Amino acid sequence: MRSSTVSAKVSQELKRKLRQRQVNISRVIRQALEQEVLKAEEEELRIKLEEIRRGLGSKISKEDTVAAVRASREGR
């Protein structure tokens, strides 16, 4: 997988504190971005499932929709 560089401006104080604590800034940012993408994908899935549920009427319960989203999260 090819990588791209992403930059962010943070205060000098924050950078100093991170370095003092030997925080791997790249790893933290990478994990935070990955989590944000997962959160957005789950929200998109929830919306699509809700639209499908509404289209099918009472054939799929809200509980089934919630269970499908949870199963999707656990599968990752």
Secondary structure, 3 states (H helix, E strand, C coil): CCCCCCCCCCCHHHHHHHHHCCCCHHHHHHHHHHHHHHHHHHHHHHHHHHHHHHHHHHHCCHHHHHHHHHHHHHCC
